[in-house]
Amino acid sequence: MLELRLVQGSLFKKALEAIKDLVTNANFDTSTARSPAQAMDSSHVALVALLLRFEGFNHYRCDWNLSMGMNLNNMSKMLKCAGNEDIVTLKADDGSDTVTFMFKSLNQDKIAGFENEANGHRQ
């Protein structure tokens, strides 16, 4: 199982907005200590590297090494549904090809969930 929770979801939204126009797809390689993402732009001029350390998350659970290919435009569209103060949780269950994005408002009056198909595999 993979579960990542950010109380300040706006930080993840801003990071994704900064790179989504440069690269379309990125591989997120999760492990027990970090979740790096790397991708080349379509002309192979720029390399984007984004390192998400477990210390930056309020909750980080990763039971196995997992590589997930994610479309950053789709992720960005989903994250636009989250408010800047919402808690953002990403979850992938054992044997699943989808990643669930959950957004929960701090005052607990709104919860939204989306699923994105990940092109991934266990390592």
Biotite code that builds the C-alpha atoms (Angstrom):
import biotite.structure as struc

atoms = struc.array([
    struc.Atom([0.000, 0.000, 0.000], chain_id="A", res_id=1, res_name="MET", atom_name="CA", element="C"),
    struc.Atom([1.085, 3.541, -0.759], chain_id="A", res_id=2, res_name="LEU", atom_name="CA", element="C"),
    struc.Atom([-0.448, 6.449, 1.137], chain_id="A", res_id=3, res_name="GLU", atom_name="CA", element="C"),
    struc.Atom([0.839, 10.031, 1.124], chain_id="A", res_id=4, res_name="LEU", atom_name="CA", element="C"),
    struc.Atom([-0.883, 12.889, 2.978], chain_id="A", res_id=5, res_name="ARG", atom_name="CA", element="C"),
    struc.Atom([-0.120, 16.598, 2.788], chain_id="A", res_id=6, res_name="LEU", atom_name="CA", element="C"),
    struc.Atom([-1.875, 19.062, 5.073], chain_id="A", res_id=7, res_name="VAL", atom_name="CA", element="C"),
    struc.Atom([-0.592, 21.892, 2.857], chain_id="A", res_id=8, res_name="GLN", atom_name="CA", element="C"),
    struc.Atom([-1.805, 20.528, -0.477], chain_id="A", res_id=9, res_name="GLY", atom_name="CA", element="C"),
    struc.Atom([-1.146, 23.899, -2.119], chain_id="A", res_id=10, res_name="SER", atom_name="CA", element="C"),
    struc.Atom([2.600, 23.124, -2.094], chain_id="A", res_id=11, res_name="LEU", atom_name="CA", element="C"),
    struc.Atom([2.110, 20.032, -4.255], chain_id="A", res_id=12, res_name="PHE", atom_name="CA", element="C"),
    struc.Atom([-0.268, 21.933, -6.536], chain_id="A", res_id=13, res_name="LYS", atom_name="CA", element="C"),
    struc.Atom([2.303, 24.696, -7.085], chain_id="A", res_id=14, res_name="LYS", atom_name="CA", element="C"),
    struc.Atom([5.124, 22.240, -7.812], chain_id="A", res_id=15, res_name="ALA", atom_name="CA", element="C"),
    struc.Atom([2.988, 20.391, -10.356], chain_id="A", res_id=16, res_name="LEU", atom_name="CA", element="C"),
    struc.Atom([1.846, 23.621, -12.013], chain_id="A", res_id=17, res_name="GLU", atom_name="CA", element="C"),
    struc.Atom([5.475, 24.655, -12.429], chain_id="A", res_id=18, res_name="ALA", atom_name="CA", element="C"),
    struc.Atom([6.456, 21.535, -14.404], chain_id="A", res_id=19, res_name="ILE", atom_name="CA", element="C"),
    struc.Atom([3.285, 20.364, -16.180], chain_id="A", res_id=20, res_name="LYS", atom_name="CA", element="C"),
    struc.Atom([3.754, 22.631, -19.203], chain_id="A", res_id=21, res_name="ASP", atom_name="CA", element="C"),
    struc.Atom([7.316, 21.447, -19.712], chain_id="A", res_id=22, res_name="LEU", atom_name="CA", element="C"),
    struc.Atom([6.686, 17.690, -19.439], chain_id="A", res_id=23, res_name="VAL", atom_name="CA", element="C"),
    struc.Atom([3.506, 15.747, -20.088], chain_id="A", res_id=24, res_name="THR", atom_name="CA", element="C"),
    struc.Atom([4.258, 12.470, -18.308], chain_id="A", res_id=25, res_name="ASN", atom_name="CA", element="C"),
    struc.Atom([6.499, 11.702, -15.365], chain_id="A", res_id=26, res_name="ALA", atom_name="CA", element="C"),
    struc.Atom([7.508, 8.548, -13.525], chain_id="A", res_id=27, res_name="ASN", atom_name="CA", element="C"),
    struc.Atom([7.096, 8.727, -9.758], chain_id="A", res_id=28, res_name="PHE", atom_name="CA", element="C"),
    struc.Atom([9.348, 6.129, -8.124], chain_id="A", res_id=29, res_name="ASP", atom_name="CA", element="C"),
    struc.Atom([8.202, 5.668, -4.540], chain_id="A", res_id=30, res_name="THR", atom_name="CA", element="C"),
    struc.Atom([10.233, 3.982, -1.840], chain_id="A", res_id=31, res_name="SER", atom_name="CA", element="C"),
    struc.Atom([10.241, 3.884, 1.944], chain_id="A", res_id=32, res_name="THR", atom_name="CA", element="C"),
    struc.Atom([12.158, 7.187, 2.186], chain_id="A", res_id=33, res_name="ALA", atom_name="CA", element="C"),
    struc.Atom([11.290, 9.322, -0.838], chain_id="A", res_id=34, res_name="ARG", atom_name="CA", element="C"),
    struc.Atom([9.245, 9.736, -3.984], chain_id="A", res_id=35, res_name="SER", atom_name="CA", element="C"),
    struc.Atom([11.302, 11.193, -6.837], chain_id="A", res_id=36, res_name="PRO", atom_name="CA", element="C"),
    struc.Atom([9.876, 12.020, -10.242], chain_id="A", res_id=37, res_name="ALA", atom_name="CA", element="C"),
    struc.Atom([11.896, 12.495, -13.422], chain_id="A", res_id=38, res_name="GLN", atom_name="CA", element="C"),
    struc.Atom([10.891, 13.336, -16.960], chain_id="A", res_id=39, res_name="ALA", atom_name="CA", element="C"),
    struc.Atom([12.322, 14.774, -20.178], chain_id="A", res_id=40, res_name="MET", atom_name="CA", element="C"),
    struc.Atom([10.520, 17.334, -22.283], chain_id="A", res_id=41, res_name="ASP", atom_name="CA", element="C"),
    struc.Atom([9.371, 16.239, -25.755], chain_id="A", res_id=42, res_name="SER", atom_name="CA", element="C"),
    struc.Atom([12.410, 17.760, -27.487], chain_id="A", res_id=43, res_name="SER", atom_name="CA", element="C"),
    struc.Atom([14.820, 16.122, -24.993], chain_id="A", res_id=44, res_name="HIS", atom_name="CA", element="C"),
    struc.Atom([16.355, 19.460, -24.041], chain_id="A", res_id=45, res_name="VAL", atom_name="CA", element="C"),
    struc.Atom([15.202, 19.756, -20.424], chain_id="A", res_id=46, res_name="ALA", atom_name="CA", element="C"),
    struc.Atom([15.218, 17.221, -17.604], chain_id="A", res_id=47, res_name="LEU", atom_name="CA", element="C"),
    struc.Atom([12.760, 17.811, -14.782], chain_id="A", res_id=48, res_name="VAL", atom_name="CA", element="C"),
    struc.Atom([13.537, 16.213, -11.425], chain_id="A", res_id=49, res_name="ALA", atom_name="CA", element="C"),
    struc.Atom([11.191, 16.549, -8.457], chain_id="A", res_id=50, res_name="LEU", atom_name="CA", element="C"),
    struc.Atom([12.144, 14.941, -5.142], chain_id="A", res_id=51, res_name="LEU", atom_name="CA", element="C"),
    struc.Atom([9.424, 14.449, -2.531], chain_id="A", res_id=52, res_name="LEU", atom_name="CA", element="C"),
    struc.Atom([10.985, 13.330, 0.784], chain_id="A", res_id=53, res_name="ARG", atom_name="CA", element="C"),
    struc.Atom([8.895, 11.518, 3.372], chain_id="A", res_id=54, res_name="PHE", atom_name="CA", element="C"),
    struc.Atom([9.719, 14.213, 5.951], chain_id="A", res_id=55, res_name="GLU", atom_name="CA", element="C"),
    struc.Atom([7.648, 16.682, 3.906], chain_id="A", res_id=56, res_name="GLY", atom_name="CA", element="C"),
    struc.Atom([4.460, 14.649, 4.301], chain_id="A", res_id=57, res_name="PHE", atom_name="CA", element="C"),
    struc.Atom([2.232, 14.515, 7.365], chain_id="A", res_id=58, res_name="ASN", atom_name="CA", element="C"),
    struc.Atom([1.740, 10.818, 6.712], chain_id="A", res_id=59, res_name="HIS", atom_name="CA", element="C"),
    struc.Atom([3.923, 8.658, 4.432], chain_id="A", res_id=60, res_name="TYR", atom_name="CA", element="C"),
    struc.Atom([3.354, 4.936, 4.079], chain_id="A", res_id=61, res_name="ARG", atom_name="CA", element="C"),
    struc.Atom([5.059, 2.946, 1.361], chain_id="A", res_id=62, res_name="CYS", atom_name="CA", element="C"),
    struc.Atom([5.082, -0.839, 1.769], chain_id="A", res_id=63, res_name="ASP", atom_name="CA", element="C"),
    struc.Atom([7.006, -1.533, -1.444], chain_id="A", res_id=64, res_name="TRP", atom_name="CA", element="C"),
    struc.Atom([8.999, 0.246, -4.133], chain_id="A", res_id=65, res_name="ASN", atom_name="CA", element="C"),
    struc.Atom([6.614, 1.345, -6.848], chain_id="A", res_id=66, res_name="LEU", atom_name="CA", element="C"),
    struc.Atom([7.081, 3.119, -10.170], chain_id="A", res_id=67, res_name="SER", atom_name="CA", element="C"),
    struc.Atom([4.032, 5.009, -11.429], chain_id="A", res_id=68, res_name="MET", atom_name="CA", element="C"),
    struc.Atom([3.803, 6.760, -14.790], chain_id="A", res_id=69, res_name="GLY", atom_name="CA", element="C"),
    struc.Atom([1.469, 9.708, -14.339], chain_id="A", res_id=70, res_name="MET", atom_name="CA", element="C"),
    struc.Atom([0.057, 12.239, -16.800], chain_id="A", res_id=71, res_name="ASN", atom_name="CA", element="C"),
    struc.Atom([0.803, 15.609, -15.211], chain_id="A", res_id=72, res_name="LEU", atom_name="CA", element="C"),
    struc.Atom([-1.982, 17.451, -17.058], chain_id="A", res_id=73, res_name="ASN", atom_name="CA", element="C"),
    struc.Atom([-4.554, 15.027, -15.639], chain_id="A", res_id=74, res_name="ASN", atom_name="CA", element="C"),
    struc.Atom([-3.051, 15.350, -12.162], chain_id="A", res_id=75, res_name="MET", atom_name="CA", element="C"),
    struc.Atom([-3.148, 19.134, -12.436], chain_id="A", res_id=76, res_name="SER", atom_name="CA", element="C"),
    struc.Atom([-6.830, 19.106, -13.438], chain_id="A", res_id=77, res_name="LYS", atom_name="CA", element="C"),
    struc.Atom([-7.669, 16.935, -10.437], chain_id="A", res_id=78, res_name="MET", atom_name="CA", element="C"),
    struc.Atom([-5.632, 19.092, -8.066], chain_id="A", res_id=79, res_name="LEU", atom_name="CA", element="C"),
    struc.Atom([-7.478, 22.211, -9.267], chain_id="A", res_id=80, res_name="LYS", atom_name="CA", element="C"),
    struc.Atom([-10.542, 20.755, -7.536], chain_id="A", res_id=81, res_name="CYS", atom_name="CA", element="C"),
    struc.Atom([-8.716, 20.953, -4.208], chain_id="A", res_id=82, res_name="ALA", atom_name="CA", element="C"),
    struc.Atom([-8.762, 24.167, -2.244], chain_id="A", res_id=83, res_name="GLY", atom_name="CA", element="C"),
    struc.Atom([-5.456, 25.700, -1.206], chain_id="A", res_id=84, res_name="ASN", atom_name="CA", element="C"),
    struc.Atom([-6.159, 24.793, 2.429], chain_id="A", res_id=85, res_name="GLU", atom_name="CA", element="C"),
    struc.Atom([-7.365, 21.236, 1.702], chain_id="A", res_id=86, res_name="ASP", atom_name="CA", element="C"),
    struc.Atom([-5.593, 18.128, 2.960], chain_id="A", res_id=87, res_name="ILE", atom_name="CA", element="C"),
    struc.Atom([-4.427, 16.125, -0.096], chain_id="A", res_id=88, res_name="VAL", atom_name="CA", element="C"),
    struc.Atom([-4.083, 12.334, 0.178], chain_id="A", res_id=89, res_name="THR", atom_name="CA", element="C"),
    struc.Atom([-2.719, 10.067, -2.574], chain_id="A", res_id=90, res_name="LEU", atom_name="CA", element="C"),
    struc.Atom([-3.365, 6.358, -2.222], chain_id="A", res_id=91, res_name="LYS", atom_name="CA", element="C"),
    struc.Atom([-2.520, 3.231, -4.242], chain_id="A", res_id=92, res_name="ALA", atom_name="CA", element="C"),
    struc.Atom([-3.638, -0.192, -3.014], chain_id="A", res_id=93, res_name="ASP", atom_name="CA", element="C"),
    struc.Atom([-1.861, -3.491, -3.546], chain_id="A", res_id=94, res_name="ASP", atom_name="CA", element="C"),
    struc.Atom([-2.347, -4.817, -7.074], chain_id="A", res_id=95, res_name="GLY", atom_name="CA", element="C"),
    struc.Atom([-4.169, -1.698, -8.287], chain_id="A", res_id=96, res_name="SER", atom_name="CA", element="C"),
    struc.Atom([-3.414, 0.265, -11.455], chain_id="A", res_id=97, res_name="ASP", atom_name="CA", element="C"),
    struc.Atom([-5.069, 3.405, -10.116], chain_id="A", res_id=98, res_name="THR", atom_name="CA", element="C"),
    struc.Atom([-4.064, 6.177, -7.752], chain_id="A", res_id=99, res_name="VAL", atom_name="CA", element="C"),
    struc.Atom([-6.804, 7.760, -5.673], chain_id="A", res_id=100, res_name="THR", atom_name="CA", element="C"),
    struc.Atom([-6.610, 11.480, -4.902], chain_id="A", res_id=101, res_name="PHE", atom_name="CA", element="C"),
    struc.Atom([-8.681, 12.641, -1.925], chain_id="A", res_id=102, res_name="MET", atom_name="CA", element="C"),
    struc.Atom([-9.201, 16.261, -0.914], chain_id="A", res_id=103, res_name="PHE", atom_name="CA", element="C"),
    struc.Atom([-10.575, 17.092, 2.513], chain_id="A", res_id=104, res_name="LYS", atom_name="CA", element="C"),
    struc.Atom([-11.304, 20.588, 3.770], chain_id="A", res_id=105, res_name="SER", atom_name="CA", element="C"),
    struc.Atom([-9.918, 21.530, 7.173], chain_id="A", res_id=106, res_name="LEU", atom_name="CA", element="C"),
    struc.Atom([-13.371, 22.240, 8.580], chain_id="A", res_id=107, res_name="ASN", atom_name="CA", element="C"),
    struc.Atom([-14.432, 18.722, 7.482], chain_id="A", res_id=108, res_name="GLN", atom_name="CA", element="C"),
    struc.Atom([-17.440, 19.906, 5.452], chain_id="A", res_id=109, res_name="ASP", atom_name="CA", element="C"),
    struc.Atom([-16.169, 18.761, 2.045], chain_id="A", res_id=110, res_name="LYS", atom_name="CA", element="C"),
    struc.Atom([-14.465, 15.589, 0.832], chain_id="A", res_id=111, res_name="ILE", atom_name="CA", element="C"),
    struc.Atom([-13.764, 14.914, -2.865], chain_id="A", res_id=112, res_name="ALA", atom_name="CA", element="C"),
    struc.Atom([-12.136, 11.866, -4.447], chain_id="A", res_id=113, res_name="GLY", atom_name="CA", element="C"),
    struc.Atom([-10.743, 11.105, -7.900], chain_id="A", res_id=114, res_name="PHE", atom_name="CA", element="C"),
    struc.Atom([-9.012, 8.126, -9.456], chain_id="A", res_id=115, res_name="GLU", atom_name="CA", element="C"),
    struc.Atom([-6.247, 8.346, -12.046], chain_id="A", res_id=116, res_name="ASN", atom_name="CA", element="C"),
    struc.Atom([-4.958, 5.311, -13.914], chain_id="A", res_id=117, res_name="GLU", atom_name="CA", element="C"),
    struc.Atom([-1.262, 4.919, -13.253], chain_id="A", res_id=118, res_name="ALA", atom_name="CA", element="C"),
    struc.Atom([1.030, 3.103, -15.604], chain_id="A", res_id=119, res_name="ASN", atom_name="CA", element="C"),
    struc.Atom([3.004, 1.438, -12.827], chain_id="A", res_id=120, res_name="GLY", atom_name="CA", element="C"),
    struc.Atom([4.683, -1.655, -11.519], chain_id="A", res_id=121, res_name="HIS", atom_name="CA", element="C"),
    struc.Atom([6.015, -3.036, -8.258], chain_id="A", res_id=122, res_name="ARG", atom_name="CA", element="C"),
    struc.Atom([9.714, -3.449, -7.750], chain_id="A", res_id=123, res_name="GLN", atom_name="CA", element="C"),
])
